[in-house]
Amino acid sequence: MKAIEKIIERASALNGTVVLPEGMDARVIVAACSCVDRKICTPVVLGTPEEIAEAEAKAGLSLVERGIKTIDYTLGDAELEQAYLEAWNAKESRKPPEKQKIIDLATAQKTLRTRRIYFGGMMVKLGRVDGLVAGSIASTGDMLRAAFHTLGTQKGVKTASSCFIMDLKAPTPSGDSVLAFGDCAVIPNPTAEQLVDIGLSTAQTYRDLTGNEPRVAFLSFSTKGSAAGELVEKVQKAVELAKPVFAEKGIAMDGELQFDAAIVPSVGQLKNPSGAIQGNANVFIFPDLQAGNIGYKIAQRLGGAVAIGPNLQGLAKAMNDLSRGCSAEDIVGTICVTLLQAESKKGAK
């Protein structure tokens, strides 16, 4: 069974709910109907009646016939708006006075009545739904801003990031068929401290979506000091910072490692004979976005791997971004990823 099929199967058992803010997109209508028809979850679709009617006509499907709830976010919601106001101002109050941007209720109302992703994010924050999926129309930047301003990051993590789940055409030399690559979509040049957060979040995402235990490699063009320089030193610092945190959580990790030492046992044993990871990693943390984005696309385009993502991670609650070129089935898959992440966050409370 393919990785995405397993994700859909596991998510379908959760009886979850997800908000889909982009109700003006026919692909969203198709995905929402598919989720109900296949008994995957209960979707809630945001949009004005006119937007939804037009999208339904393009899709040739009816939400109301399937009992799918729709919400016109432009009409406002007093509870969500008050919660947004309080959360925003509480966050601002922790900044130095000269940097604070305190807002009033009118501003909170305008934000939620004009920015559908923010409205949906507050639904997730207040527990009305388990997660949010959007981005078929909204940009990644819009998605991230909405995530930061409504959900924030999870306890113990300061950095929101992303990862791809890579469903391989053939297993690795150590027998893994599914890997995780992070961060490949969000943070251009992470600090050592941010790499630690990315490593922790990617390990958790891997566990949530595959059910397997993560073995994390922090990648570089150096293996345990075989090369030197500023770029290597950043990864080395990240590894030193990560060691006690990963040990406390019982997650296997090692670094700095070249990719071959991380994924080929014979090379790992040769280059890293006393290491915790000797060619058997299944979670790979790239030193920056250029390396991560290039790496996953090489695996996808030359290696034939299926890339599931980018999956947002490190957020307080579950929210995921879509490619603007996504299909309706891609949206269904991302909904299922989001539901599994949401279930994990419930269990972590």
PyMOL commands that set and color helices and strands:
alter all, ss='L'
color gray80, all
select helices_A, chain A and resi 3-12+26-37+49-59+64-66+73-75+78-92+97-99+105-114+116-125+140-150+192-210+230-249+259-263+265-271+289-301+328-347
alter helices_A, ss='H'
color red, helices_A
select strands_A, chain A and resi 17-20+42-46+69-71+131-134+161-167+178-182+215-219+252-257+283-285+306-313+318-321
alter strands_A, ss='S'
color yellow, strands_A
deselect
rebuild
show_as cartoon
